[in-house]
Amino acid sequence: MLLHSNILGEGYPFVILHGFLGMGDNWKTHGKNFAELGYEVHLVDQRNHGHSFHDTAFSYEVLAEDLKNYCKAKNLENIILLGHSMGGKTAMLFSTEYPNLVSKLMVADISPRFYPVHHDTILNGLSALDFDVIKSRGEADKALSEYVSDFGTRQFLLKNLYWVEKGKLGLRINLEVLKDEVAEVGEALPSYARFDKETLFLRGDRSEYIGPEDERIIKNHFSNVDIVTIPNAGHWLHAENPKDFFDAVMAFIK
């Protein structure tokens, strides 16, 4: 089964992996900007997300293998690879297991270390959406607000809404499997994993996902690494400060 993607532009292959409960379309604005500068940008939906296939298996091992199969099907080699959050963990493992397929690696606001489960409230809120009753995005937003107070986070989550049929909303994500396997999202990169090619870690200055103690962990796995802090940004650094994020990416890949 092949991952779904939206491919923009022509030129050097540039693959972008979204985070947990997201989709490739979250990166469409940045993707268009990269494409305009001569890159063939692949906005990939990881399994159980977006338009990609649903499956009960969900771990970084299978996510990395999905990407390997995608690259093989699309004849992609020496890709520039960028992953955010969960996508960053997939990108790390993929690069360490298939280094011949990656020319440069970028990881946005996630460390190789273990993270405890912290998505329970969000997953419970999404599970509580009753689409026999909810008939509009506004109604879904109101229902979800009882669990998720932040408006921006709700809008991110509600991008998963779609019309299953006329008058019937649903969620594109495979919510049941993602709830069951949510602990997998926080799993650490294997201790033996190493990648020696050029690597960039980007972190938001208001985010707690990459702290000072993470620098040693990062450098233990990635010997040729720079760590750049994006100002005025939290975990969604690419959306909260898109200009500085874009400039940092372009400075690295050029």
Secondary structure, DSSP 8 states (H G I E B T S, - for coil): ----EEEESSSEEEEEE--TT--GGGGHHHHHHHHHTTEEEEEE--TTSTTS---S--SHHHHHHHHHHHHHHTT--SEEEEEETHHHHHHHHHHHH-GGGEEEEEEES--SS------HHHHHHHHT--TTT--SHHHHHHHHTTT---HHHHHHHGGGEEEEETTEEEESS-HHHHHHTGGGGG----TT--B-S-EEEEEETT-SSS-TTHHHHHHHHBSSEEEEEESS--TTHHHHSHHHHHHHHHHHH-
